Amino acid sequence: MTLQSFLRDKLIPIGTVLLAIFALWYVFTVVLNAPFERDQAERAGVEISTLELISNTMAQKRPILPAPHQVAVEIWQTTVEKNITSKRSLIYHTWVTLSSTMLGFALGTTLGILLAVGIVHSKVLDKSLMPWIITSQTIPILAIAPMVIVVLNAIGISGLLPKAIISMYLSFFPIAVGMVKGLRSPEVMHLDLMHTYNASRAQVFWKLRWPASVPFLFTSMKVAVAISLVGAIVGELPTGASAGLGARLLSGSYYGQTIQIWSALIAAAVLAAVLVMVIDLIGRTVTRRMGVVA
Amino acid sequence: MSWSWILAAVVFWLATWATNQVLAQKRFKDKTMQGSVDVLIPILFGAALLVLWEGVCKGFSVPTVLLPPPSMIWARITASTDILWADFRQTYLKAVIAGFVMGCGSGFIAAIIVDRIPFLRKGLLPVGNLVAALPIVGMAPIMVMWFGFDWESKAAVVVIMTFFPMLVNTVAGLAASGHIERDLMHTYGSSYWQTLFKLRLPAAMPFIFNALKINSTLALIGAIVAEFFGTPIVGMGFRISTEVGRMNVDMVWAEIFVAALAGSLSYGLLALLERAVTFWHPSYRKR
């Protein structure tokens, strides 16, 4: 991509949209927070100028909608200026969420791949399991999250694993479906070629099906990692708000700390974006090493 | 511990497995016969799972707090239909449907606008793709704070959750019609709107239904999770979180059963509708 087309197709349009979002955000900050300021001024019995009103709306302690720079300041204070082992550090909470996300993601990927291998190789599994895998996802599984956490807690399993189990349940589905597609993607001609080589089932699997499914694997891993993060966050809600981004959201909503909620949200968004990008990068590198022309 | 329960469950499991093994290998000449067998196999599998669940619970006398057997859950469902119905009305009929319609509708309209303006497409699509991957459920506490405890805040969460998948998928769908078809419309001298309604929207339907199906699950999840953050004393999410606290796990499972039923039914309904609308699509044509 040349610099000029990068500017024309990426930087300028995306930049404009982002700028527009920020501008809208500021407008809404003023509009939503203004009633409170007017109310305050009226009670104090002072006239408040429009300019003052606007600047006041961006400096409230518990605004209805915090201004972007307030959130930025909060993030700066809770990441750079706090010790990362401190319970008030956003990095600490992000780390807690990240670790259960990664564990759940790893478990989900393994389970998904195993299911896909079973489904591709056994007709019975294909016919009996596949409809249930699809049905399992029409169940709003996050609804079970609090129960899984509480119940596992009751029998003494707490900490990372219960949250990871929720992430696993959410993330195995895209992997299983994508891998079934991927393992079935070799053409009949290639399968016949393996057949003429007198290749065993295992050989067909390792030398043809598995390599053919790698691009599918990475595509579905990108989806899976994003939803296992959602699972980890929701899994943290009922743990009594001890640690993690979900806990930050919950305690923020209990105490009306909107700035804290927004900074946790931004942290979650950044984490999701980074995770997806990392998977994308790994996927690209691997497929390039395998000889796929990008 | 009673071995008879476990034994019975395992025997039933093996029997259904063997039946499925036989059924799956057979090829039936008759189309309807083959179709009903294809339906029967997963049902048998599901029944085996249920029996195994029941057997393990009864056999190992698993504490009901941990995992209640299906029979107990079913007893709870039939015993408390009025509570379940009230929760269902609050969460599904009010919040989910309102939010789903508004979210998908606005996503659809936004997609048509975005499609019309190439600059917006270049700028908004990457952002939309990113947002679609974000944990939007996290917006729930904020929405509860803005729109109050009643169903409006849940509908708002559902709107945000369903908007972006709809936007991204519809834009992709509008680009799905081929150049040849578009050129044909051009030679007919058709206007932008004629091309849109007669060619591009029908061609986009598989994508749009894909988004609708994704959204039907997302909407239910969004509404239930939003209720964890504050709600009047009715609603599926409220019931789940309070009954978990009171260790009434059978009630939680009853609530989950309702949610699963609602989720599967709405998914099925959308799938049927998709079949009716996109009858021309290769995957639905009779072979």
Interface residues (C-beta under 8 A of the other chain):
Chain A: D9 K10 I12 P13 I14 G15 T16 V17 L18 I21 L32 I64 K123 V124 D126 K127 S128 L129 M130 P131 W132 T135 Q137 T138 I139 P140 I141 L142 A143 I144 P146 M147 V150 V151 A154 I155 K222 V223 A226 L229 V230 I233 V234 L237 P238 L245 G246 L249 L250 G252 S253 G256 T258 I261 W262 A264 L265 A268 A269 A272 A273 V276
Chain B: W17 N20 Q21 L23 A24 Q25 D38 I41 P42 L44 F45 G46 L49 V65 L66 L67 F119 L120 K122 G123 L124 P126 V127 L130 A133 L134 P135 V137 G138 M139 A140 P141 I142 V144 M145 W146 S216 T217 L220 I221 I224 V225 F228 F229 G230 M236 G237 I240 S241 V244 G245 M247 V249 V252 E255 I256 A259 A260 G263 S264 S266 Y267
